Amino acid sequence: MPPFNLQKSRVVRAPSRAVGEVVSDAGRYHEVVDTLAVTEITSGSGKGMVRHCVDTNGREWSEACTLWEPGRSYRMTVDISTYPAS
């Protein structure tokens, strides 16, 4: 399967700095995404960080941070060997 990019957006009426802090808290990301039950940092911080995710159906996978711009942007790359495709 070729790589693909998935982005999600939502309008939030709050100061951008406050929103950036919440969304950038990668270990608590499940608190702002309704399809995730767990997001736990298993190693590192910023670029190189590894996060374990569990969705609301109990499916689990790992992600690695490949871009980290504090308060602005970050990118998590899914480890497809652990991703539940079905």
LUMZANU-381406 format. One line per 3 residues: number of its first residue (from 0); for each residue z, y, x of C-alpha. Coordinates in steps of 0.1 Angstrom, whole numbers, plus 5000, padded with zeros to 4 digits. Example, Ala and Ser with C-alpha at 12.3 -4.5 7.8 and 13.67 -1.06 7.14 Angstrom:
LUMZANU-381406
0> 5078,4955,5123; 5071,4989,5137
END
This chain:
LUMZANU-381406
0> 5000,5000,5000; 4991,5034,5015; 5018,5060,5019
3> 5023,5084,4991; 5044,5116,4985; 5067,5119,4956
6> 5081,5153,4947; 5103,5164,4918; 5110,5199,4906
9> 5134,5214,4881; 5142,5249,4871; 5178,5258,4877
12> 5193,5292,4868; 5216,5297,4898; 5214,5315,4931
15> 5190,5297,4955; 5217,5294,4982; 5240,5275,4958
18> 5212,5252,4946; 5202,5246,4983; 5237,5235,4992
21> 5240,5210,4963; 5205,5195,4968; 5210,5193,5006
24> 5242,5173,5003; 5223,5141,5008; 5253,5119,5003
27> 5260,5134,4968; 5223,5137,4958; 5229,5111,4930
30> 5250,5137,4912; 5219,5158,4905; 5193,5131,4900
33> 5198,5111,4868; 5180,5080,4880; 5203,5075,4910
36> 5238,5058,4908; 5246,5060,4945; 5235,5079,4976
39> 5256,5071,5006; 5250,5083,5042; 5253,5052,5064
42> 5246,5069,5097; 5238,5102,5114; 5234,5137,5100
45> 5204,5160,5096; 5172,5147,5111; 5176,5110,5118
48> 5203,5105,5091; 5201,5072,5072; 5210,5070,5035
51> 5215,5040,5012; 5204,5044,4976; 5211,5025,4944
54> 5193,5034,4912; 5207,5032,4877; 5192,4997,4873
57> 5210,4984,4904; 5180,4984,4927; 5188,4993,4964
60> 5169,5007,4993; 5174,5027,5025; 5159,5061,5035
63> 5157,5080,5068; 5156,5117,5072; 5125,5128,5090
66> 5127,5166,5084; 5159,5187,5082; 5158,5225,5077
69> 5194,5235,5066; 5195,5252,5033; 5157,5251,5030
72> 5141,5217,5031; 5145,5181,5040; 5124,5149,5038
75> 5136,5114,5033; 5112,5085,5041; 5118,5053,5022
78> 5121,5021,5042; 5096,5001,5023; 5109,4968,5036
81> 5140,4974,5015; 5124,4992,4985; 5124,4974,4952
84> 5087,4978,4942; 5090,4960,4909
END
